[in-house]
């Protein structure tokens, strides 16, 4: 991957699915590269997330239908930039790390760039979440041939190509469905290490066995999809 440039591209939207992340938003939004647009997708927050995001200069998109995929897709459809990035809104991932991802999309011919999470501390990524992620990565390899290690949320791709994938999952399976359909369409997919930091607040998915189980169930259903024609995504 090439070195980070001083002046990031200006036509980039960053989708930030948000559910009660008032404590994390100031740090996350401060890390958005200059001249990029932050799209905070409020997914039914009961705290001041939407107000804080707006006050800090983000564009707020409201998605009442609960679900990680619903929030991500609402952000994608609201985006207008050539390149769209995705990042969690809990301060566990630094959106500034997306700059070289975008460069790779623009300059090196990659279609989808993913961040492989490398936890900073033992408690950052619970054992049950790691096990579930590893199992899904192996199933993904069997389904698509991709030798990926993580299905994390930090990623970048071109907006029109993403829309062409016609993603339908609106729950935890959304990130995986993106990768599966991109692989079926023949996209060039790359993966790079990124630090995974202690999140702010409680996790809605991987913080519990139940949440992890629901995520694995959603993603396993995605892996059973019959490959669909996605030539339009190219």
Protein Blocks (a to p, Z undefined) as FASTA:
>chain_A
ZZddfbdcfbbcdddddehillmmmmmmmmpcghiacddddehiabfklmmmmmnopacd
ddfbgcjklmmmmmmmmpmbfbdcdddfehpacfklmmmmmmmmmmnopabdcdddddeb
jklpgfklmmmmmmmmmmmmmmnopacfbfcfbdcddfklmmmnopabfcfklmmmmmmm
mmmnopacddddddddddehjdfklmpmklmmmmmmmmmmmmmpccddfklmZZ
